[in-house]
């Protein structure tokens, strides 16, 4: 709807200003979204359990399928290897 488009446009403009101010103008909102998803996927509680389930991450990000989460959660090989030890 129109209100959503206006809000999205304003938020995007604010991010552009912030990225320019911090001299990382080549960064995008997509980059932040990707980074947040990767971090949420890897976050663990002190007890070792996951902080967020895959379903919770999908809800936070507004996805209806975990397929999208797997696309964003590009896990580094070294992180996976460390978990296998």
C-alpha positions in Angstrom: 0.0 0.0 0.0 1.0 3.7 -0.3 1.9 4.1 3.4 4.3 1.1 3.2 6.0 2.5 0.1 6.4 5.9 1.7 7.9 4.4 4.9 10.2 2.1 2.9 11.4 5.0 0.8 12.1 7.2 3.8 14.0 4.4 5.6 16.1 3.7 2.5 16.9 7.4 2.2 18.0 7.5 5.9 20.2 4.4 5.3 21.8 6.1 2.3 22.6 9.2 4.4 24.1 7.0 7.2 26.2 5.0 4.8 27.5 8.2 3.2 28.2 9.7 6.6 30.2 6.7 7.7 32.1 6.6 4.3 30.7 3.2 3.4 28.6 4.4 0.6 29.0 1.1 -1.3 27.1 -0.7 1.5 23.4 -1.3 1.1 20.4 -2.3 3.2 20.7 -5.7 1.6 24.2 -6.1 3.1 22.9 -5.3 6.6 20.0 -7.7 6.1 22.4 -10.5 5.0 24.8 -9.8 7.9 22.0 -9.8 10.5 20.6 -13.1 9.2 24.0 -14.7 9.3 24.6 -13.6 12.8 21.1 -14.7 14.0 21.7 -18.1 12.5 25.0 -18.5 14.4 23.9 -17.0 17.7 24.1 -19.4 20.6 23.0 -19.2 24.2 25.6 -19.7 27.0 24.1 -23.2 27.4 24.9 -24.0 23.8 21.3 -23.8 22.5 20.3 -21.7 19.6 19.1 -18.2 20.4 16.6 -18.2 17.4 15.1 -21.1 15.6 14.9 -21.1 11.8 11.2 -20.3 12.0 11.8 -17.4 14.3 14.4 -15.9 12.0 12.0 -16.3 9.1 9.3 -14.5 11.0 11.7 -11.7 12.0 12.7 -11.2 8.4 9.2 -11.5 7.0 9.8 -14.7 5.0 7.2 -17.4 4.6 9.8 -20.1 3.8 13.0 -21.3 5.3 14.4 -21.6 1.8 15.0 -17.8 1.9 16.9 -18.0 5.2 19.2 -20.6 3.7 19.9 -18.3 0.8 20.9 -15.5 3.1 22.7 -17.6 5.7 26.0 -18.1 3.9 27.9 -19.8 6.5 31.7 -19.8 6.3 33.5 -23.1 6.0 35.7 -22.3 9.0 32.6 -21.7 11.2 31.1 -25.1 10.2 34.5 -26.8 10.7 34.8 -25.3 14.3 31.4 -26.7 15.2 32.4 -30.2 14.1 35.3 -30.3 16.6 
